[in-house]
Structures are given as C-alpha cells and as structure tokens.
Amino acid sequence: MQRRVVFAGVASLTFGCGGADALDGDQPPAWSPELACPSAESASCPPGEATSLRAAAAVRSVVPTCWEAWTDANDDQYYDAGDESFLDCGCDRRCPDDPGYTAPDEGEGDGVFQAVWLAGFGNGRPANGVRDGALGMIGQGDGLDARVLVLDQDATRVAIATVDAVGIMYDQVLEIRAAVAARGLDIDHVIVHSSHTHSGPDTMGIFGPSISRTGFQQRYADQIAAAVADAAAEAVGALVEVELRTGEADLNVIGGEKGVGNVIRDSRDPNIVDPRVGVASFVHDGATVATLVHWANHPETIADDNLLMTSDFVHGVRKVVSEGSRWPDASGQPGVGGVTLYLNGTVGGMMTSLGAEVTDPTGATWREASWEKVDAVGQIIGEAALTALASASPAVAPRMTLGAHEIDLPVENTGYQAMFLIGVLSHRTADGYDVDQPLGDDNLPYAPTEVDLLELGPIRLLTMPGEVLPESFLGGYDGAYTPPGQAIVDTTQPNAPDLTQAPAPPYLVDRLGGTMRWCVSLGNDEVGYVIPPYNFVLADAGAYVLEAEGDHYEETNSLGAQTLPLLEAAADRLIGWIDAR
C-alpha cells in the first residue's frame, strides 16, 4: 500500500493522486479521490445523461448460525469457566433430550465452548439467546440484520449496507465488497455502516473471553459478507424508478420541555447533542421502497445486564417507520411501508440513553435499563422520523455523485498496539512500522481506512471511520446544541474542557454544504472515538490504558489525538472536490 500519511510536528497529509499539504487549505485543482463516480477517467462509472434515480432495498438476518448457550449460575452476566458450565450441544443448541433433536451437529460434545461474545461493554459476556419480540411493547421482529439500499443512476451504482454490529473494521469491509463484487452486480461502491449495537457478536475482536483473547470469528465475518451480498443481489434485481423526498425533525422542537434530553444524554463534557432526525424516502408510484433514517445515539439502552442479541432501539426505529408505532394506551402512528435503514450519526463523546429519563407519550417514565425503555426510545425516534416524512420535500432531478478515498491513521494508543502484537487484532491490518523494533513515537503502526462523500440531490452524506463527537461536526460551543435546561460544562470536574481553546467556526457541517448534512459515524470502519485535540487528555501514568481524571474515558478507546485532524483534512479534500464539480 502506498503510504499516504506523513507526520512532522502536528500532522500533514498527502494523497497518492497528486495532492499537497491538506492542512494548509490549498486545494490542487487536479486532485480527485481514488474512486470518483461519475468520472470521465472511470471505466466503471463514466458520466451519463441526467436520467432518473432508481432504488431498491433488501434485508437479511445476521444472527449467528453457530453458537452454544451456557448457564449463568451466579446471574452476573459474565462467564466464569471455573464455576459455570456451557451447554455442549453444538451449533443448533439442541441436546439429545431437547424437542426437535435429530442428530449431533458441529461442535456437539467436543468440550469446546462455541460462544458468541457480546460486544460493546466488557469482556467475557457470551450471548444466551436472541431477544424474543414478546419482551417489551413493540412486538415481533427483533434480532440482527444486514439491510442494503442500492441506488442506480446512469452508469453509477452505489450500495449502502447497514449491519447490526458494534463495528466492522476496514479489512472486513473490503471482504464484504469482494463478496458483493463476486456476484457480478455492477455495483461501483459499497458503503458499509455499523449500527453500533452493544448486544451483538464481537466483530472487532476486543470483547472476547478476556482482554488478551479475541472474540472475532472469521466464520461470522463471512456470514455477514454473504448476507450483504445476498441482500444486494435481491435489491439489484428489484430496482425501480423512484422519487427522492427528504426531511428533518428537531427533537428540541417536537420533544417537549426536555427536548432531545428526553431520549439521550451526553456523558462527556462539553454537553453538545445533535437533535436532528433526518430522513430520505425513496418512493415508487406512491409506495415507499425504502427510507433512510439518520440520528446519533449509542444502541446500548438495554445495558450490560442483557445477554440476548438485539439491535436495541434501532429495531424500534425501523419497525415504527415501516409498520407504525403502538403504545400501551393503544395510541400510535401508521408506518409508511418499505424497508427502513438506520444510519448512526455523531455518537462519540458519548451519546447514550443510559441514565436518561425517558418519558413516552402515555406519560410513563423509564430511567433504568429495560426492554420497555429500549422500545420507548425506538418508537419516539421512529415517530420523529414519521413527522419528518410527513413534511418531506421532493428533490427535483437529484444527481448522485460519490467520492471515496483511503488514508492511513497512526495507532498511537499503546493498548491497541499491544492488541496487535498479541493477536487480539490480528484480523485488522496495521503496517508502516518495523516489527523488529520497539513501538514508539518514531515507530508507529498505521491503520488504513477510508472517508467517503456521497451527494444525492440535497443530501451530502459524509462517512467517518469511527465515533465522531457531535462538536467535531456541529460546533455548538456557544450552547446552541446543549439540551434545554442543561449546562454545557461542569467546571468543577477535573480536566474540564476549556472552551476558550475550542476550534472556531466554520465547522465541518458548515463546510459540508448541501441542504441535508449527514455525518455517518462507523462508516466503512471502526477506529474508536474521534476526539478534538483541544480536549484530548491522557492519564499521567498508564496512558490509553487508564483514564485521566474527569470525562476522559474515550481517550482509552481512540487511536490518538491526530485522528480528527487527519479525518477532517480528508473530508475537506472531498468537499472541495465535489464542490468543484
């Protein structure tokens, strides 16, 4: 791989296509991303006439096909191999005395625990089932999905795949793209997004049985790739001409006196939350084909006491938009049909419903983790999306343009470096360092990743390979995005952010352009939290392994302080390129 990142002082970034210093604001006229569609230089997606937009979507389950259950003897949700037992019944989890048992299957009776390690909280949490739709109030249909929207115009065909996973790293994204390409679907590019559910299998490797043992399973990664390819193939076969409609709802306007604070809280100062629920609807002959819903929150509402696989509140959002909502008092709203896909936004820093007191339309209040709270959040956001759809505007002759470019990021985090060395992250590429020399500032691993910019009529969708903090995209240091009645900073805490040192406008949302401005976190990768350098604080001892005092957990799960400047530089290059067109 051609080295595209060079560090001297803070950072500088050059691209392989004839770029210059990306941090000095100079935009070389000849620069273009590695993948540019449509483009006269591209054989796969040349320019064409201003024809209509076509779209279709499909869904496949990504609930693992092979795993074994266990007995949580002390009911603490963590597996202790010394004191607790697993049910050695093989992939189908049927033992000889169980109904439906026919014969031994793979792994049965071999004495090896074939666990699915749940990702998002701590190590050692094996799954014990899939959420039954009877739990909570929203009904059947929960689980884990891969949902694919295919967009087609002229000679350009793009797929957006959303997968219920904590994060899919770049190497696996490339495998997914290869699986799609093998189907011969003429798809020029696949954007792979993770919903970031904290109740799905460990697709990253860092949530296995212990901190030193990976939870990543290639078998499951292959299952996801096949599911995305299957859904993409179905969607390509169902493409129809569509009208694009876009809209947005502001939770501070429609959410009552608590505004967006009714469903989310920011656990890290500054207290800045994106209140926007954005929608894009694709309609054929008056019927909804697919809907994209964009919002920002960690799907961890059920918390770590749960051992069931679930997409968390994302299930409720999708179900409400497609099928309608229902509350215990029999009220609700009708859905619009079609396939609904959820795209997570600026979730870093950290956007969560944990600890938030959620009041639903019936007046019931949910604070502690429960399936009712999960469903309440999902339905409230689903209904906000329906509100946005009700006033959505049709896009006139929307044009589709895509730019995608790969960059390399330095792995400054010493904990991640150790995980590379001991094999926990062996499925993730890291290069650019001397394996025979000690790792350090002058011998860092680099992680290849990607930034994409998709323009679709009024929408500009920017993918970022990690968990971006809202302030990095929106700004909001003036309190404009602080939930009603809340303070932006608790100045009594240690290492409180100094907002006089915060970046000045224009912020990325201002530079992005377009009418609908979406920053999609966990796009094509998961590199951890992406933190503004002014508020990046490490512990004096045990940096990256131990937290600094105050609200600085996120640093322990980040690549380092150079990540955001490099990603912003890449984004600005793409914005400049697409503006020039």
N, C-alpha and C positions, 0 to 999 in steps of 0.2 A: 504494500500500500504506500502510495506517495505521502510523505509527511506533509501535513498542511498546517501544523501549529508550531510556531517558534516562540520561545519565551525569552524575553530580556527585560528586566525590570518588572513592571506590572504585567503586561502581556501585549503581544501583537499577533495578528492573524492574517495569513495569506492563503489564497485558494489556488488550486492547481490549474485553473483556467485563466492565468494571466492577471491575477489580482494584485493589489497593492495593500498598504497598511490599512486594515479595516477599521481601526480605531481613530483615524485622523479625519474621517468624514469624506474623504476623497473617493468618488465613485468612478472607476475607469469605465468609459463608455462601452468598451468591448466585452466587459465581464458578463458571463452568463453562468447559471448553475449547471452542475453536471447533467441533470435532467431538466430540460425545458420543453414544455408542451403547451400549445403547438409551437413548432420551430422549423424554419426552413433548413436548418442543419440536421434535423432529426429524421431518420428514415422511418421510425415507428409512429411519430405523431406530427406529420407535416401540417402546414397551415391549410385551412379549407374555407369553404363558404360559411357565411353566418347562418348555419342551419339550426334546427330546433334541438332542444335538450331532451335526451332520453334517460330513463332511470328505471331501476327495479331493485328489490331487496329480498333477502332470504335469511333464514335463521337455522342454526344447527346447535344442538346441545354439546357442551364441552364438560359435562360431568364425567369424571374419570371412569374408564371402563374396567379398571382393575385396581382393587384396593381391599384391605381387610379391616374389620371393626375390632374394637377392644373393650375391655371392662374398666371403667373409671372407678376403681374401688373406693377411693377417698373423695371422689366428687370435686376434684380441684381443677379439672380440665387439662391437666398435664400428665403425660405418660411417664411412669417410673418403671423401668424394665425390671427392677429388682422386686417390686411389690405388686405390680399389676400385670394382668395377662391379656394377650390378644387372642382373638378367635381365629385359629389357623384353618380357615375354611376356603381359602383360595380367592381368586378374583371375583367370583359371583357372591361371596359371603354366605353361601349355603353349605351347612354342615349336614352330615347324614341324617340327623333327626329333624331337619327343618322341612317345612312344606315346600314342595316343588323340587326337592333334591333328586337328581338323576344319577350323577356320577362325579367322581373327583375332577376338579378342574385345575388350571395352572396355579401352582403355589400351595395347593391344599396339602396340609400335613407335612410341610417341609421344615417347620420350626423357624421359619424366617418371617418376621412381621413385615408384610407389604403395606406399609402405611402411606396415607396421603397426608403430608404435613401441612397444616393450615398456615397461611402466610399473613403477615401484617402486624402481629403483636410480638410475642416471644417465641423462643424455640420450644420444641417438644410438645406440640399440640396436634395430635393425629385426629383426622376427621372421623366422626362416628355416624355419619348419615348425610342425607340431603334434606333441606327444610321441606316439611310437609305443608302444602298450601292451607291445610286446616288450622295451622298455627297463625295467630293474628287475625286480621279482619279483611284482608284483601282477596283471599281466595286462592285457587289453584294457579300453578304455573311457575313457581319459583324454581331456582336452580342456577345453572351457569350456562351462558350462551356465547356463541360467536354469531354476530349479526353483521351482514355485509350489504352495503349500498353500492351499486355500480352506477356510475354516471358516464354518459356517452354523448359526445358532440363532435361532428366532423370526423377527423381521424384520431381524436384523443379519447381514451377510455381510462377512467380512474376508478379504483375501488377504495371505499372507506370501510375498514373492518374494525369493529369494536368487540373486544373479548373481555369477558368477566374474569379478570385476573389481577393480581396485585401489581404486576408489571411484567412486560415482556421485553427482554433485553435485545439489543440490536442484532446479535448473532441469530437469535430465533426469528426475528423479523425477516432477516434475509432468507431463512429456511422457509418461512411462510410464503414469501414472494416466489421462491423457487417452486414450491408446491403448486401455487396458482399458475405460474408460467408453464409448468408441465402439462396443464390441462389444455393448452392452446387456445386461450380465451381472448387473446389480443388485448390484454389489459396492460397499459403502459406503466402504471404505477399503483402500488397498494400501500395506502396509509394504514398502519396497524396501531390501534389505540387500545390501552388497557383501562377498564373502568376503575381499577384500584380497589376492588373489593378486598376486605380483610378477612373474608371467610371462604377463600378458595385455595386450591393447591399452591404450593410454593413453586412459582415459575421463575424465581430469581436465584434460589439456592441458599439464601441466608437465613431461612426459617426452618431448618431441618431439625433432627432429633437433638442436636447440641450446636453450640456456636462454631464448633470445629468440623461439623459433618453437614454436607449439603443436603438440602431437601429437594433439589432439582431432579426431575426424572425425564430422560430423553423420550421415553415411551409416551409420556403425557404431552411433551412438546410436539411430537409427531402427530398425536391425536388432534391437537389444536390446529396444526398446519393443514391436516386433511379436512377438518371441519370448515375452516375458512375457504379452502379450495372448493369444497362441495357447495357451500353457500354462494360463492362467487359464480360457479358454473350455473347454478339454478337462476341466479339473478341475470346473468348474461342472456340466458335463454328466454327471459321474460321481459326484456327491455321494451318500454313503450314511451311514446312521446308524452312529455309532462310539462305542466306549468309550475314554475317555482314561486312560492309565496314565503315571505319572511316576516318575522315579527319579534317583539321583545316585551317582556313583562318585568317590572321593577318591584321586587319584594318589599322595598321600603314604602312603596305607594299602595300596594294591594295587600300587604301583610299585617295590617292592623298597627296598634301602637308600638309593638315590639319590632315591626319591620322584619328585615332579614334575620334579626336576632331571635325570632321565634323558632327558627329551624337550624340555626348554626351559631357557633361561637369561634372566635379566633383565639387559640390558646397561646399565641406568641405575640407580644407587642412589637411594632405598633398594631393596634386593633383596626385592621382595614379588611373589609369584606366586600366582595363583588356581589351586588344584589340582583344582577341581571339574569333572567332566564330567557335564553334566545331560542328561536325555533326556525327551522326551514322545512317547508312542506312541499312534497312533490305530488302533484295531482293530475290524474288522467281521466278525462271525461267526467269530471265532478267527483271522482272517487280518489281517496288518498292512497297512494302507492307506498310512500314512506315518509317518516318525519324524523328529522334530527333535532334533538333537544340538547342544549348546551348550558351547563350550570357547573358550579365549583363546590365540591364538598367531599370529604373522605367517606366512602361507604363502609363505615365501621360502627354504625349506630347500635348494632346488637352487641358490641364489645367482645372482650376476650373470654367471657364465660361460655360462649357458644362453641359447640363442636359440630354444628351442621353446616354443610356447604350451602351458600346462598349468595346472591348478588346484592343483598342488603336492600337499601332504599331504592336502588336502581330498578329493581323489579317493579316496585310500585309506580315509579315514574313511567316506565314503558307500558305497563298494563293500563294505567289510567288514560294515557294519551290514546292508545289504540282501542281499549274496551270500555273506558269510563270508570268513574270512582263510585265508591259506596261507603257510607259512614254508618255507625251503629244506629242512628236515628232514622235510617232508610233514605237520607238525602244523598245527593251526589250529582255528577255531571255525566253526560254521554260522551263516549270517545269518538274519534274520527276514523277509526279503522286503519288498515295498512300495518306495516312494520315500523316500530319505533326504535330508534337507536339513540343511546345516551353517550354524549361526549363530555368528559370531565374537563373542567377549566383550571383556574389558578388555585390549586388545592393546598399549596405549600404554606407553611408558616404558623399555625396549622389549622386549616378549615375542618371543623368537626361538629357533629351533633352531640357528641359525648359531653355531658354536663349542661347542654342546652335544655331549657324548659319549654317543651313543645305543646302548644295549645291548638287543638284541632277545631274545626268549625262547629262541633257539637258542644264545645266548652270543656271537654275533657283535657286534662293536662298530663303530660308524660315527661318525666325527668330521668328516671333510672332506665337502663337498657331493658328493652322488651320488644317482642315482635309487634306489639301494638304501636310502640313508638317508631319502629322501623317503617311500618305501613303508613303511619300518620305523616312522617316526613315525605315518603314517596308520593302519597296522594296529594299533599299540599303542593309539592313541586309539579306533579303531573297536572293539577288543576291550574297552576300558574302558566304552564305551557299551553293548556287549552285556552286560557284567557288571551295569551299572545297570539294563538292561532286565529281566534275569533276576529281579531282586527288586523291580521296579517295582510301585507300588500303584495300584489303580484309583481314580479320582476319582468320588465319589458326586455325581450330578446336577450336573456342572460348569456354571457360568454364565459367559457371555462378556460382558465389558464393555470398552469402548475409549474412551480419551480422546486427542485429538491437538490440539496447539496450536503455532502458528507464533510464533517470536520472531526478533529481529534481533540479530546479533552484530557488534561493531566489528572492523574489519580493521586492527589495529594494526601488523601485520607489514609493514614497508616494502618487503620483497621482493615480497610478494603485491600491494601497492599498485602497484608498478612493472609487474607482470604484467597487472593490469587496464588500466593506461594504454597498454601497448604491444600489447594484444590477445591475449596468451597465454591469458588467462582471459575472453575476450570472450563465451563461452557461459555464463558464470556471472553472475547478477545481483548488482550492488553499487549501492546507492543511498544517499540521505541526505547527500550531500556536494556541494559547489559545484565543478563541473568546471572553472570558470574561475579557481579559486583554488588555491594550493599546498596539497597534502595535509599534514596535521599533526594534533596532538592536538585542535585545535579544528575540524578539517575532515576527519573520518574517513569512509571508506566503511563501509557496513553490509551484511552478508550475511544475507538472510533464510534461516531454516532451521526445523527442526521437532523437537519432542520428543513421543513417543508413550508411552502406558502401556496395555498390553493385559493384562487379567486373564482367565485361562482356568482356572477351577477353582482348584487350589492354586498355579498359576503366575502370577507377576507379571513381565511382560516389559517392561522399560524400554528404549526406543531412545534412543541418544545420537548426534548427528551428527558423529562424529569418533572419534579413537583415545584412549579414556579409559585412564588409568593405573590399574592394579589398586588401588593405595592410595586413589585417589579414591572408589572404590566400597566396598572392603572394610575400609579402615583397615590394620591389620597392622603398625603402627609398634612394637608390642611384640614383633615377631618371630614372631607366630603363623602368618604366611604366607610365611616365609622357607624355602626348600628345605632339607632336612636337611643338616647339616654345613657350611652356608654362613653367611657373615657378612651382617648386614643393611646395613651401611655400611662402606666403605673410608674411614676418616677421614684417610688420608694423601693423598688426592687433592685437587686444588684445588677450591674451591667445593663441598665435600661437603655434602650436606643436613644441616641442623641439626634433628634430630628433636624437640628441645625446642620448636621453633616449629611443629611439625606440628599439623594440626587434631585436636581431641579428639572422642571419640565423643559421641553416636551417629553412625555413618557412614551413607552412603546405603543400604547393604544392610540396616542395622537399621531405617531409616525406611521402606523399601520395603514391608515386610510380605509376607504370603503365606508358603507353605512352600518353593516353588521360586522363587528370586530371581535373575532373569537381567538383566544389563545387556548389551545388544546394541550394540556399537560399530559405527560406519559405518552406522547406521540412518537411512535417508532422506537422507543427505548424507555428504560427507567434507570436514571443515573442518580436518583436520590433527590434531596432537597436542593433547590437552586436559590441561593441566599444573597441578598445585596451585600457587597463588600463592606459598606459602612457599618453594618450591624452583624458582621461575622466575627464571633468571639469564641476562642478556644480556651479550654482549661489550661491553667499554668503547668499542670503535670498531667500526663496521660491524655494529651490532646487527641481528639477524634474518638477515643475510647471512653473517656469520662466527659461529662458535660461541664461547661463553665457555669458559674452561678447565674441564676436568673432564667430567662426563657431562651435557652440555647441548646435544647435537645437536638434540633435539626442539624446542627453542625456535625454531630456524630454520624449522621446518615447523609452526608453530602460528599461530593468529590473534592471540594475545596473552594476557596474564595475566588479563584479565577474563572469558575464555571459560568457565572452570569455574564460577565463582560464579554466572554467569547461567544456565548449564545446570542447575546444582543447584537454583537457585531455581525454574526452570520445572518440574523434576522434583518438587520438594516441593509445588508447587501441584497438580500432577496427582495425587500421592499423597493429599493432603488431600481433593481432590475425590472420589476413588474410595473413600477410607475413609468419607466422609460418606454414601455411598450404601448 
